[in-house]
Structures are given as structure tokens and as C-alpha cells.
Amino acid sequence: FDPATNSFTTLSAEKELDIFPRTLLLPSGKIFLAGQERETDLLDLTTDEWSLVGNMNYGDRTVGLAVLLPGLNQVMAMGGGVSLGQSATNTAEIIDFSQPTPSWQYTASMNYARVHANAVLLPDGTVLVVGGCNSGLGTEPVAPIELFDPASQTWKVLASLPALKAHHSTALLLPDGRVWSAGGDQR
């Protein structure tokens, strides 16, 4: 969509994607596909073509998370599971696009395995991970909130959510720096 002309352009680059694809806009103007499948790709809007970047170390991160880190050259993927019916993973990995040949590298694992969670980049550059569950669509909800510090590559467990947020939940950064967490259904 071009807001200047108020019009859409249909691209010819096609790629079959699973539900909930994790796409992020990089400073290069390319779109990075960072999940759910193991394979990660770039869409170049100037050439209208997809290109393979590489595979995540963990494999498929079904209903996992991806977030663009401070500096906008690194993407972190975390959580998810090999398939929807499997238990979640607590692993996390980062790819750095400032490197000549970007590749996924494991970083510290979360304290809790999660699928269907939400990640929010905070103004200080840390990443807040809220909610989620251990498997399925809401089985074994995860109440503790975690905070990732990209500088030290460490996780810290924070307070627990007063109301559990799993499948169909969201978390958003508000203008005053607070995080709003809403929705979620448990089974």
C-alpha cells in the first residue's frame, strides 16, 4: 500500500506461508520472514523476489515469537514448538543482519517454555515477554513475565500476570511506557 497515492500494488512474488507468519521490516527496506517455519527468507520489494537467508537452529517455531531488537539489525526468535500439539520450547536465537553472512545463533533461553505469547520491545531496548502457554491453544498457561536484555543476553523473571493470557492474547507498548496486555482464552 502506498499512502501517497492511496493505492495497492499486487506483487508477483509468491510464497506459501503457514498461519501467523512473523514478518519484520528491516532498515534495508526488505521484509524478513522469521517463522513459523524453520526456513527464514527475505522479500525484496524492489525486485519482487524472495531469497533464502537460512534456517533457524531450533527448527519450526510454530506459534512462537519474533521481535526486531534495538539497532534494527538483529531479530530474535523465541519459544514456539515443533508442531501445535507438541510442548513449547524455551529456546531463543538471534540473527544479525549487520554481519556479511547473517546466520541464526542461540542466545540464553527463557525461563519458561511458551507458545502463543507476546513480545514487546521496550523504550530502554529490553524485550518483555508476556503470557503464553506450554502447549496447544491454552494448555498450562504461563503466568510469570520475563524480560530479555539484549546487551547482556540474559533473562529476568518479573511479576506474574493477575489474569492469564494465552491463546488469542495481545500486548502493546503504550505512549507512557506501560505495556497493555489483553485477551487470552484458557482451556
C-alpha positions in Angstrom: 0.0 0.0 0.0 1.3 3.5 -0.9 -0.2 6.1 1.3 0.9 8.9 -1.1 -1.2 7.5 -3.9 -3.8 5.8 -1.6 -3.4 2.6 -3.8 -2.3 -1.0 -3.5 0.2 -2.8 -5.8 -0.1 -6.5 -6.2 3.3 -8.2 -6.0 4.1 -11.3 -8.1 6.4 -12.8 -5.5 4.5 -15.7 -4.1 5.3 -17.8 -1.0 3.0 -20.3 0.7 3.0 -19.4 4.4 1.7 -21.1 7.5 -0.7 -19.2 9.8 0.7 -16.4 11.9 3.8 -15.7 9.9 6.4 -13.5 11.7 7.4 -10.7 9.3 9.6 -7.7 10.1 10.6 -4.6 8.2 14.4 -4.3 8.1 16.3 -0.9 7.6 17.2 -2.2 4.1 13.5 -2.0 3.2 13.4 -5.7 2.9 10.7 -7.8 4.7 12.2 -10.6 6.8 10.1 -13.8 7.4 11.2 -15.2 10.8 8.7 -18.0 11.4 6.7 -20.2 11.8 8.8 -22.5 9.6 12.4 -23.3 10.1 13.4 -21.6 6.8 13.8 -17.8 7.0 13.6 -15.6 3.9 13.8 -12.0 2.7 11.3 -10.3 0.4 13.0 -7.6 -1.7 10.3 -5.2 -2.7 12.4 -3.6 -5.4 12.9 -6.9 -7.3 9.7 -8.5 -6.1 11.6 -11.7 -5.2 12.1 -14.0 -2.1 15.5 -15.2 -1.2 16.6 -17.7 1.4 18.5 -16.3 4.4 19.0 -19.6 6.4 17.3 -22.0 8.8 16.7 -21.4 12.5 18.7 -23.7 14.7 15.7 -24.9 16.7 13.6 -25.8 13.7 10.0 -24.8 13.2 8.8 -22.4 15.8 5.1 -23.0 15.5 3.2 -20.2 17.2 6.5 -18.7 18.6 7.6 -15.1 18.6 10.0 -12.9 16.7 11.0 -9.3 17.5 13.3 -6.7 16.0 16.0 -5.8 18.5 17.4 -2.3 19.2 19.6 -1.0 16.3 17.2 -2.7 13.9 19.8 -5.2 12.6 19.1 -8.1 14.8 16.0 -10.3 15.0 15.3 -12.6 18.0 13.0 -15.7 17.6 11.9 -17.4 20.7 9.5 -20.0 22.0 7.1 -21.9 19.8 7.1 -25.6 19.3 7.9 -28.1 16.5 4.1 -28.5 16.0 0.9 -27.2 17.5 0.3 -30.3 19.6 3.8 -30.5 21.0 5.1 -28.9 24.1 6.7 -25.5 23.8 10.4 -24.7 23.9 12.1 -22.0 26.0 15.0 -21.6 23.5 15.8 -18.3 21.8 18.1 -17.4 18.9 19.3 -14.2 17.2 20.2 -13.4 13.6 22.4 -10.3 12.9 21.9 -8.6 9.6 24.9 -6.3 10.2 27.1 -9.4 9.6 28.3 -10.2 6.0 26.6 -13.6 6.2 23.8 -13.5 8.7 23.1 -16.8 10.5 21.0 -17.8 13.5 22.9 -18.1 16.8 21.4 -19.4 20.0 21.2 -16.9 22.9 20.1 -17.5 26.5 16.9 -19.5 26.9 13.8 -18.1 28.5 13.0 -19.4 32.0 9.6 -20.7 30.8 8.7 -22.5 27.6 5.9 -20.6 25.7 3.7 -20.8 22.6 1.1 -18.1 21.9 3.0 -15.5 24.0 3.6 -11.8 23.1 6.9 -9.9 22.9 7.2 -6.1 23.3 10.3 -4.1 22.6 10.5 -1.5 25.4 11.9 2.0 25.1 15.1 1.0 27.0 15.8 -1.7 24.4 14.8 -4.7 26.6 12.2 -7.2 25.4 9.2 -8.0 27.6 7.6 -11.4 27.1 4.0 -11.8 28.4 1.7 -14.7 28.7 1.5 -17.8 26.5 1.1 -21.4 27.4 3.1 -24.6 27.5 1.3 -26.3 24.6 -1.8 -26.3 22.4 -4.2 -23.5 22.4 -4.2 -22.6 26.1 -2.9 -25.7 28.0 -0.8 -24.9 31.1 -0.8 -21.0 30.8 2.4 -19.3 31.8 1.8 -16.5 34.4 5.4 -15.1 35.0 6.5 -12.3 32.8 10.1 -12.3 31.5 12.5 -9.5 30.5 15.3 -10.0 28.0 18.3 -7.7 28.0 20.0 -7.8 24.5 23.2 -6.2 25.9 23.9 -8.9 28.4 21.8 -11.6 26.7 20.1 -12.5 29.9 16.5 -13.1 31.1 15.0 -11.9 34.3 11.7 -13.2 35.7 9.3 -10.5 36.8 5.9 -10.5 38.4 3.1 -12.9 37.4 0.1 -11.9 35.4 -3.0 -11.5 37.6 -5.2 -12.8 34.7 -3.6 -15.5 32.5 -3.0 -14.5 28.8 -2.6 -17.4 26.4 -4.1 -18.1 23.0 -5.7 -15.1 21.3 -3.9 -12.5 23.6 -2.0 -9.3 22.7 0.5 -7.0 24.4 1.2 -3.4 23.3 3.5 -0.6 24.3 1.6 2.4 25.4 2.9 6.0 24.9 3.7 6.4 28.6 5.9 3.3 28.6 3.5 0.9 30.2 2.5 -2.4 28.5 -1.1 -3.3 28.0 -1.9 -7.0 27.9 -5.4 -8.2 27.0 -7.4 -11.1 25.7 -6.5 -14.8 26.0 -8.5 -17.9 26.4 -7.6 -20.8 28.5 -8.8 -24.4 28.2 
